[in-house]
């Protein structure tokens, strides 16, 4: 493929997706990351895109949201590994919230095997993945369908979540930074994600390394509300992602890294797979080269992972409300 053809394809990918990693660009145009880096530098000189450590984004700093068809073909191996690891944090009989996204859809496919599970979601794709799971109860929010990501949004979705309480929420987004936390490019999606967070005692963010250090328009989850980040191993040369991981850990976010061998039986707290030491029992500093979680910042209510009920507070029996941890603010 000639340089002009490569650069045109690179430009089309960035315009379609908002942000693309060098690894993904190299795979699609079938060349080395060194060559892709030169192409990206040339396109930046023409003002057609902006370089970022480990990738390229639309010019102007903030990335826009791409549609589901484009997202579903990006970082597929990373999303699979993240979903495998995240599924290890869900126990039998729990009630959890799962937001919209291609990574959360992968998680839902794995949750179909968890007996007695209740999943609350605003995502049609998550519900579809669990539709034939006989031992899993699926609770859909109300709302208006947003076709680009098959999610229910709007006041109907937000109102249906009022009074709900579950053990943890699993969310994805368009970008994640230590400064602003999780963010997305759509205002309606951001508003529903905030309501999902309010319903959960813990918040688990699923984000592959290409989203680390990427900032988008609407904040959904502030950093000090994120309990855990489940991500994949960034390339050694991706300074942006590695720096962002360290900054997130310094602010108290627990980091769980899905390695190439992620899967059942590869270790981790509660049987969850992934890099040892990221799952609540951190290794000694520098033991595995990954950041260690720092102290939480002024978190008013410690997480309560033992919660099981997804019943609105108004329907709880007298005396049961006191068992529920205060809602995050």
WONORZI-V437361 format. One record per backbone hydrogen bond with DSSP energy under -1.0 kcal/mol. NH is the residue of the N-H (numbers start at 1). CO is the residue of the C=O. If there is no record, write none. Layout:
{{NH & CO} {NH & CO}}
This chain:
{{6 & 2} {7 & 3} {8 & 4} {9 & 5} {10 & 6} {11 & 7} {12 & 8} {13 & 9} {14 & 10} {15 & 11} {16 & 12} {17 & 13} {18 & 14} {20 & 56} {22 & 54} {25 & 21} {26 & 22} {27 & 23} {28 & 24} {29 & 25} {31 & 26} {36 & 32} {37 & 33} {38 & 34} {39 & 35} {40 & 36} {41 & 37} {42 & 38} {43 & 39} {44 & 40} {45 & 41} {47 & 44} {48 & 43} {50 & 57} {52 & 55} {55 & 52} {56 & 20} {57 & 50} {58 & 18} {63 & 215} {68 & 148} {71 & 67} {72 & 68} {73 & 70} {74 & 71} {79 & 75} {80 & 76} {81 & 77} {82 & 78} {83 & 79} {84 & 80} {85 & 81} {86 & 82} {87 & 83} {88 & 85} {89 & 86} {90 & 87} {93 & 115} {94 & 91} {96 & 118} {97 & 168} {98 & 120} {99 & 170} {105 & 101} {106 & 102} {107 & 103} {108 & 104} {109 & 105} {111 & 107} {113 & 110} {114 & 111} {116 & 135} {117 & 114} {118 & 94} {119 & 137} {120 & 96} {121 & 139} {124 & 150} {127 & 123} {128 & 124} {129 & 125} {130 & 126} {133 & 130} {134 & 132} {136 & 133} {137 & 117} {139 & 119} {141 & 121} {144 & 153} {146 & 151} {149 & 146} {151 & 146} {152 & 122} {153 & 144} {158 & 154} {159 & 155} {160 & 156} {162 & 159} {164 & 161} {166 & 199} {167 & 95} {169 & 202} {170 & 97} {171 & 204} {174 & 183} {175 & 183} {176 & 211} {177 & 181} {181 & 177} {182 & 221} {183 & 175} {184 & 218} {190 & 186} {191 & 187} {192 & 188} {193 & 189} {194 & 190} {195 & 191} {196 & 192} {197 & 193} {198 & 194} {200 & 197} {201 & 166} {204 & 169} {205 & 228} {206 & 171} {207 & 230} {211 & 208} {213 & 176} {214 & 211} {218 & 184} {220 & 182} {221 & 182} {225 & 222} {226 & 223} {227 & 203} {228 & 203} {229 & 254} {230 & 205} {231 & 256} {238 & 235} {239 & 237} {242 & 238} {243 & 239} {244 & 240} {245 & 241} {246 & 242} {247 & 243} {248 & 244} {249 & 245} {250 & 246} {252 & 249} {253 & 248} {254 & 227} {256 & 229} {258 & 231} {262 & 259} {266 & 263} {271 & 268} {272 & 269} {275 & 257} {278 & 275} {287 & 284} {294 & 249} {307 & 304} {313 & 163} {315 & 312} {316 & 313} {320 & 317} {323 & 320} {324 & 321}}
